[in-house]
Amino acid sequence: MRIDIISAAPELLQGPFSASIVARALKANLAEIHIHDLREYGLGNYRQIDDYQFGGGAGMVLMAEPLDQLLTELHKNRTYDDVIYLTPDGEAWNQASANRQSLQKNLILICGHYKGIDQRIRDLWVTKEVSVGDYVLSGGEIAACILADSIIRLIPGVLNNATSALEDSFQNKLLAPPVYTRPSNFKGLEVPKVLLSGNFKEIEKWRDQKSMEITKNRRPDLLKEE
Ligand code: 6GU
């Protein structure tokens, strides 16, 4: 899996890929992330990448030419399964989207900024438009990190059995049950006895019950889908 990320603020993309599970996956060559600074394709001496919008209105728009040049360059070297534009008006990202995308080979993520990108880039290049939730972020970078992280952890070999993705919240459309570790009594709060019982059938039953209870309380919408 190769992910190319196009950004006008590439500094925002450093942290999330430099530690923990994703960093290990990159180091083990199970995934590649290539970050491209849009500014390098900017126009003129000032490397301009944004401009005022036609028709008026506050906020700058990322210009078509720099994006088009960079996208052309990337497509010269390989074919891409999808070109995804991160935008609050995109389709909602969820676990099913991550599962689907994790089966693909080459992916481009375009981070918008300010008022977004020129519509013609969306018309010409973008194959999917994705939002990570009903709120507005300052740019697409944090959303791109969310996509990359949620995809990369699903690539075979990235997680070991102990951290298996199959038991995550949402993987079975339920929220995850509570977990405990030592000590068994903390400030007078006991770990549920069943978890200490060694009876795996009972433990599984307890976890399923808790999952269902928590999902019903917090996210009843998850139980209604389909
Ligand atoms: Cl993908 N981008 C921005 N800027 N804001 C968002 C978003 C994306 N998803 C939710 N809010």
Residues whose N, C-alpha, C, O or C-beta is under 5 A from the ligand:
A	BS01	6GU	L86 T87 P88 V130 S131 V132 G133 Y135 V136 L137 S138 G139 G140 A143
